[in-house]
Every structure is written in structure tokens, then in C-alpha cells.
Amino acid sequence: MIRGSCHCGAVRFEVELSEGLDSAGRCDCSLCARRGAVAVSAPLDGIRFIAGEDKLTLYQFGTKTAEHYFCSICGIYTHHRRRSDPNEIGVNLACLEGHTPFLPEVVVHDGVHHPNDGPSGDVGVLRFERFGGEP
């Protein structure tokens, strides 16, 4: 279990990731492109709230299938229930203790052409290279 929280700490949780950091990815749908978060996968029952579940705000758009959750105090996106697999959640990697979203490479998934709407797949990769080569 990995502990996580929003920026202000009002929302605190523990999560068990399905594939560790191997599932890290970004999406290019209209919301994710603006949000810019790197998400990692967990089963729907893999998250347990320690505090502040009542501080979460739900945002939905389009088909209103996906459920995007944000802290109502600091505004940080913590996790979402996926449209592509409602039994799975995406968790904001930046909210997890001891982890950073600045991975060497992050796959970008095609959210403009959603898998539930027809052919889609991966559309690219984002690369992060630290100046000076320091880790």
C-alpha cells in the first residue's frame, strides 16, 4: 500500500497499484490534456480513504461515465474511475508519497478516440530529461 494525499492534505488515502509504475500514462482527451497529470492504475477496491473523502468533488463530462475526483479545498485531482474500465481507477502519481510524475518516459494514450468509441491506442510518449543528468 502506498500513501497519498492532495496538496493541502485534507484528502488522504492508501492505494494498492495494479502494476506499480509500469502502468504510468497520460491521456490526450480534452480534460487530461489540460490537467497534465500522470496516472497509475489500481483496482476500484484498491483505494482506502484515511481522511477527507467528504472533501472530494466529482466532475464528469461527455458520456458522464468516468468519475474525476478533486479536493474541494486545494483543487488537486487525486484519482478517477475510468470510462474504459469502470472496475479500475487512475491515481494521480504526483499525489503518492515518495513518487514523482517526472519519469524518463510516459506513454500517451489516445483519449480523443476513446477505446469504447472505436479504434484507439497509444499516440506518443512524453520524455523528461533532467538538466545536468542528475536523477
TAJO-V81502 format. One line per field, one symbol per residue. burial: I if it has 24 or more other ideal C-beta (glycine too) atoms within 12 Angstrom, else O. Layout:
burial: ???
This chain:
burial: OIOIIIOOOIIIIOIOIIOOIOIIIIIIIOIIOOIOIIIIIIOOOIIOIOOIOOIIOOOOOOOOOIIIIIIOOOOIIIIIIIIIOOOIIIIIIIIIOOOOIOIOOIIIIIIOOIOOOOOOOOOOOIOOOOOOOOO
